[in-house]
Amino acid sequence: MTVAPAVDDLPITAEGYERLCARLDTLRTVGRREMSERLRDARADGNPDDNPGLLDVFEAQAQLERRIAILEERVAAARVVEPSRDGRAGIGSAVWLRDLDADEIVEYRLVGATESDPGQGRVSVSAPVGRALMGAVAGDDVTVVCPRGTLRYQVISVETVMQPARKAA
């Protein structure tokens, strides 16, 4: 069995933290309730010693509990990062760039590693493009060496788009 390395510090946006907590809550409640129903149904299917369906449900239950444990570890390690307000790119920033090779405008939202979704323009600050953009300001030229080649951008603007963390009442 492969065990994920322990996470000590996980930078994340406030929005990402809320999504992470919501996923964990859903797995703890809905996921476990559905798993309980599946176990009850599988046990009703006859002799437990000769019940491959029950073994499948036990494996699914173990996977669910592993996923819950991973999310609990991430929530415990999460450090909500306040968006930068000084015009520098960081977690919680939207960065508009001119692709100098394609002469196109692209937008990336910089997020923590667990929030990354490149298809939605959400780029992790630990990915090559995110690392290169950290601290950039409007007017900077940025070169990114990544697996698909070298990308060249000019930063058009940097804006704070992610909301700051809400204070507990």
N, C-alpha and C positions, 0 to 999 in steps of 0.2 A: 504494500500500500504506500502510495506517495503522499507525503504530508507537505502542505504548503508552508513556506517559511513564515515565521512570525513577523508581523508587521508592527513596527514601533511608532511610526509617525506617518500618517496618511493625509497629505494635504487634499482638501476637497472644498468645493463651493457650498454655500448654505443650501442651495437648491439640490445639489447632489447629495448632501447629507440627509435632507428630508426624504429624497427618493430611496436612499439606502435604508433608512429606518422603516419606511413604508413597506419595502420589499421584505425586510426581516419580519415585520409584524404580520404580513400576509402569510408568510411561510409558517410562522409559529401558530397562527390561528387557522386559516383556511387550509393550508397545506397539511397540517397535522390532523385536522378534522377529517379531511378527505382520505388521508392515509389510514386513519382509524376505521373508516367505513370499508375501505378496500380490504383491510386485514380481517374485519368481521365477516365480509362476504367470502373471502378466500378460506377462512377456517370452517365455514359452513359447508364447503365443498367436499367434505369427507375426511378420511384418515390423514392426519398431519404428516405421517411418515411417507406417504405416497401421494404428495400433493405439490406438483411442480409450480402451480399457480401461487401457492403460499410462499414458496421459496422466492419467486419473482417479486412478490409484494414485500418480503423481508429485505430484499436487495434494494428495492425502491425506497423503503423506509430508511435504510442506512444512508442512501444517497441524499435524501431530504435532510437528515440530521447532520450530515457532513456540510451541506450547503448552509444550514442554519448556523453551524459552528463557525464557518468562514465569515459569514456576514456579521456575526456577533463580534468576532475578532476585528473586523474592519470598522465597525461602529465604535468599538472601544479605542481603536488607534486613530480614529478620525480627528483631524485638526481643521476646523473650519477656518478658511483663509478669507480675510476681508479683502474685497476688491481694491486694487490700487486706484487712487484718485489723483495721482500726479501726472497722468498722461503716459505712463510707462505700461507696457504690456505685462500682464501677469494673470494668475488664476482669476477668473471672473471678468476678463476683458474680451471685447470684440475687437478684432484687428482686421482692418481692410487693407488689402495689399494689391499692388499691381504686379502681376506675373510678368517679369521683364522679357521672358522668352516668347510667351504666347500673347503678350499685350492684352491680357484679360484682368478683370478685377475679381478677386476672391475674398471671401470673408471667413475667418476662423474665430471660434470662441474657445478661449483657453480654459481648460478644466483640469481637475485632478485625474490621476491615472485610472481610477475606477469608473470615471464618468465618460470616458472617451467614446465617441461615436462619429468616426470620420465621415460616414455617409450623411450625417446631419451637420457637418461642419464643426463638430466638437472635438478639438484636438488636445490630447494630453500634453501637459508641460514636460512629461518625461519622454515624449516621442521626438524624433529629430526636428520636425517643424516647430513644435512647441518650445523645445529647448532653445532653438535659434531665435525665436520671437521674444522670449522672456527679457524684459527690460527695454525692449525697442520702443522708440518714439516716432511720431510722424516725421517723415523725411529720411529715416534710416534706410540703408540698403542692407538686405539680409541674404546671405548665401547659405543654403541648406544642402548638406551631402546626405543623401538617403539611398536606400536600396535601388530605387528606380532611376537614380542619377542625381545630378546637381540641379537644384532649383534656385532661381534668383528672383528676389522680390524687392519692391520698394514699399515701405510702409506709408500708406496714405493717411490713415487715422487710427487712433486707439481710443476706445470708449469703454466705460464701465457699464456692463449690461446685467451682470448677475447681482441680485439683491444681497445686501449684507445680512449676516445672521440675525435672526430675530432673538430678542432678549426674552428669557424665561420670565413669566409673570409671577 
